[in-house]
Amino acid sequence: MLNITNNSLYEKVDLLQYASGKKVFSERNQKYFNRFLIVFVVILVIILFLPWTQTVAGKGYVTTLQPEHRPQTIQSPIPGRIEKWYISEGDYVEKGDTILHISEIKSEYFDPKLVDRTGDQIRVKENSRKSYENKIGFLGNQIGAIQQEKRLKINQAQNKLQQSKLKFKSDSIDLEAARTNLEIANSQFDRAKTLHEEGLKSTTDLENSRLKLQEAQAKKIAQENKLLASRNEIINAEIELNRIDAEYGEKISKIQSDRSSAESSLYQTQADISKLETSFSNYETRQGLYYIRAPQSGYINKAIKAGIGESFKEGEALVSIMPSDYDLAVETYVEPIDMPLLHVGESVRVQFDGWPAIVFSGWPNSSYGTYGARIVAIENFISSNGKYRVLLAPDEKEYEWPKEIKIGSGASTLALLEDVPIWYELWRQLNGFPPNYYSPESENNKTDKK
């Protein structure tokens, strides 16, 4: 009843004469209501002092713990054209099973006997290498033979030189003897001439002495000529030694030049063989790439390239595969302001999309339908969505995660922080303060030990 006038009706009308008025203004009802208010206030005060677990909420999706267990695409390292599919989407394949067959689209690999022809080229080059090795061996033997012949020739020339020197010495002695004979003949001629002038010697004796003198002079001149001839023989022997050394040096140099050319050709042939062997190995490996095989056991999710005859480039995704053996994990994202509050090994509650759950943010032990997890990795660089990525693994002390969860399904997470009174949490929320900064117990223990 509104009191909008100065005429107060409650003073003129007795409300207690009505049944509703008796119930409302009864002293007994007021006593019960006061008791209710007192109990409510007491319970409210008790609730305000109950413990409340601070949490950091995040949103993410289900993934795998190991990178190799996550869905992947299969690419071809070479360009090609699809020829035949051996699987269908949803099929299970073992590691190494053939998924599809491709063919070449580059003209330099069209030859079906490319590997065989390359092998023939390698064998021809191998024979050429053996020929060069034999030629080098023969030239080495030839150099040895020429060096042996050179030594013999030099020994022969040195012997001849020695003989010429000995002959020169002998001719020198003969020349000295001829000079001595000439002096004796000259003395005899002078005495004969003196005696002839005195009449003691006849003219015949004088003529005989003159004849002997002339013969001694002729022998001296002949011996001088013979000595000069011996000297020329020495010079000729020395020239022959130099000629032999130059001649055989030229021969050996020519053979060594031929040997160096053969060695250069051998090295070039070996380089060609190495290139051909590399090409042969590449061609063999390339032929093995014509069959795209499963890198690991799993299920075929989707054929990205479909049809027959469709061409693709190298590195282009052809098919998507999901490994069959994997360990579940959750990839969640938190705000930058909450990232310093998280540490590896802390507990997290996870709610999966499609699985009914009753979540009590501050009382995780009372939550129903959530599963335990622990932080295994925290990204150090912010993601493209402006949040930090956190990887969660199942907590072995909690209930196992449902086997029916699929990779990629959504998940909500609550990271558990400190326990605080409810009144403090309400005050924090009303003022917009972040949760308490703290260090986990394990880190505190390590600090105490130090």
Stockholm file with secondary structure:
# STOCKHOLM 1.0

chainA/1-450         MLNITNNSLYEKVDLLQYASGKKVFSERNQKYFNRFLIVFVVILVIILFLPWTQTVAGKGYVTTLQPEHRPQTIQSPIPGRIEKWYISEGDYVEKGDTILHISEIKSEYFDPKLVDRTGDQIRVKENSRKSYENKIGFLGNQIGAIQQEKRLKINQAQNKLQQSKLKFKSDSIDLEAARTNLEIANSQFDRAKTLHEEGLKSTTDLENSRLKLQEAQAKKIAQENKLLASRNEIINAEIELNRIDAEYGEKISKIQSDRSSAESSLYQTQADISKLETSFSNYETRQGLYYIRAPQSGYINKAIKAGIGESFKEGEALVSIMPSDYDLAVETYVEPIDMPLLHVGESVRVQFDGWPAIVFSGWPNSSYGTYGARIVAIENFISSNGKYRVLLAPDEKEYEWPKEIKIGSGASTLALLEDVPIWYELWRQLNGFPPNYYSPESENNKTDKK
#=GR chainA/1-450 SS CCCCSSCCSTTTSCGGGSHHHHHHSCHHHHHHHHHHHHHHHHHHHHHHTSEEEEEEEEEEEEEESSGGGSCEEEECSSCEEEEEECCCTTCEECTTCEEEEEECCSGGGCCTTHHHHHHHHHHHHHHHHHHHHHHHHHHHHHHHHHHHHHHHHHHHHHHHHHHHHHHHHHHHHHHHHHHHHHHHHHHHHHHHHHHHHHTSSCHHHHHHHHHHHHHHHHHHHHHHHHHHHHHHHHHHHHHHHHHHHHHHHHHHHHHHHHHHHHHHHHHHHHHHHHHHHHHHHHHHHHHHTTEEECSSSEEEEEESSCSSSCEECTTCEEEEEEESSCCEEEEEEECTTTGGGCCTTCEEEEEETTSCCBCCSSCGGGCBSCEEEEEEEECSSCCTTSSEEEEEEECTTSCCCCTTCCTTCEEEEEEEEEEEEHHHHHHHHHHTCCCCCCCCHHHHHHHHHC
#=GC SS_cons         CCCCSSCCSTTTSCGGGSHHHHHHSCHHHHHHHHHHHHHHHHHHHHHHTSEEEEEEEEEEEEEESSGGGSCEEEECSSCEEEEEECCCTTCEECTTCEEEEEECCSGGGCCTTHHHHHHHHHHHHHHHHHHHHHHHHHHHHHHHHHHHHHHHHHHHHHHHHHHHHHHHHHHHHHHHHHHHHHHHHHHHHHHHHHHHHHTSSCHHHHHHHHHHHHHHHHHHHHHHHHHHHHHHHHHHHHHHHHHHHHHHHHHHHHHHHHHHHHHHHHHHHHHHHHHHHHHHHHHHHHHHTTEEECSSSEEEEEESSCSSSCEECTTCEEEEEEESSCCEEEEEEECTTTGGGCCTTCEEEEEETTSCCBCCSSCGGGCBSCEEEEEEEECSSCCTTSSEEEEEEECTTSCCCCTTCCTTCEEEEEEEEEEEEHHHHHHHHHHTCCCCCCCCHHHHHHHHHC
//
